[in-house]
Amino acid sequence: MKKPFFAVKSSFLILFFIGFSSIFSPILGADEAGHEPEPFNASEVILHHVLDDHQWHIADWLVIPLPVIVYSEEKGLEIFSSSRFYDHHNVVEYNGYKLEHSHIYLADSGKAVFDLSITKNVAMLLINATLLLVVFTSVAKGFTKNKGNAPQGVQSFFEPIILFVRDEIVKPNIEHHYERFLPYMLTLFFFILFGNLLGLLPGAGNLTGNIAVTMTLALITFLITNFNGNKGYWGHILWTPGVPLPLRIVILPVEIIGIFTKPFSLMIRLFVAITAGHIVLLSLICLTFIFGSIYVGFASSLIVLFINLIELLVAGIQAYVFTMFSSMYIGMAVQDHGHDH
């Protein structure tokens, strides 16, 4: 049954892309007077998707305004809808504020304000967190209800994944201290996994492709690692055992730099992998509108379908890699070093 379903789904996606491209590409950019349409700006479309925004632009006919929450010494705290900044797709000033490149400034002085707005990525973050709470509350209730029996429903789907994270990622790297850090590791894994998968939906925000999000996740791992580091961990960094004194002078700055390069690599790896995948998909879709050809639309749809399947795999791999390296770093900080010479 899976193969026919997959074939039908693949055919539907291909026909959707072909139909969408053939219908809308000839009129893209045309104005009401029927003048020559403006050239399609692929870079603008791609950047608009991967960057954050104060409104959720799903389609030209479906734009969701989001709350703007700003504070400044001159005007205090103000809350209003982001739709105030837009008038028929033109950005305008509102109540002494102006919006430029997704940043809000005071219109008179040009001074930046303290922006606490619910942007597209913040909304995606809230959706992701809510979904995690709903799903795993249901899993926990199922575990309590079916204790001693075979898992059912949502629990039967997620329990093998939870056991995989525990037995194949966390336990081998953190060893006998793993139970202290297992809740964080499970939260980290599923937060990244859900964020990656939600980001592949049409019109969704690029949550895990936002460097602020990946930086925060890496910073949490950095703090947990170093605040839980034992005497042996810091001894290896500050006074590496078994190394001649002259070499210790060289090794010490390298080890200190290594403390910060580890979370930096976590941050960059997830950010680049997810953002690059979105850019590749959008670039291929944009080829249809650039050439305005049904044949290009057909070819790009086939490639997009294939790469989208790869992106589903990448979504799981990136969650696995981030969790694995976080477990390794924490494991190196808390493991016993009594056997070292």
Phi, psi and omega in degrees: 000333184290320183295312176301320179297317180296321180295317179296317180296317180296317179298319179298316180296318180297313180296325179297311181296318180296311181297317180298315183291318184290330182278316190262338183295326180291332184256004184296123177090355179288143179265179185294332182280356179080021179290171180301128181295147178289151178299141180290126182261095184293319182297324179294318179296315182294312181295325179297328180282315188280338181268164179281162182205160179272358171224156183260100183267098179274316176206170180300330181264001181220095178237122183261114176289145182241157182292133174258123180235110184231152177223137174214156179295328183286320188244354180073205182270131178224144179229128177203172182279145178293344178296341178296336182275354187235133176228099183055051177072002176262136180278127182234165175278151179216124172053037178087008179242151174227149182248119179226121177052045177068016175239142183256133180230162170286132186295324184284308186266343184074011181283137179289146179255164176279108190262115177245026186294154172275089180279180182299317180289326176294319177298319177296323178297317179293321178295317180298314180295319179296317179297319178299316180297316182295313184295311188276343167293319177295320178296317180295320178295321178295323179294318179293319182290321185257023183301126182089352179244172179294140179295151181226158174062224182298325180300321182293334179279317187271336182299317176299325179291319178298316179295325177296315179297318181292311189274333185253343182244302189284307185299315180294333184266324181261342176062227191286356175265007192295329185296331179294326188253358182299317178302319179294317182295319177294317177298316180298313183298310185285330175297314179292317181298311180296319179297319178296316183290319178296326180293343179275350179288145179301130178082359183283161178278157182268069188296300184281357171264010176264123187294336177293323179290312180295326177295319179295317178297316179294324179294321178297315177299319179300314182292316179297318181298310188278332176285338178259002179297130181271185183298320180295323180297309181289332176294321178294329182279312187272334182211075186303121183288150176075015182242133178303149184306315180300325179288332179298328179296327179279321185288326184304308179296328178295317179294321180294318176298323180298332177300323185266334180288333180297306177293330178297319179294323176300315182298311185290320185300311181292316180301312183291316183298315182286316181294319179298319178298317179295319181295319179297313180299313181293325179297318179292321177295321181294337178302325179300316183282333179291314182271338179059038184237139178291331180289319175295322178298319179295313181295315181293328178295320177297315181292318179299319179299316180295314181291328178296324175294322176296321180297328174298320177292318179298324179302316178288321181296317181294323175295319178296313184295314180299316180292321181296312180294323175298319177296320179297315181295317178293321178299319178294333182279331187251351183289157180283137181248019184294337182276351182285149178266000000 
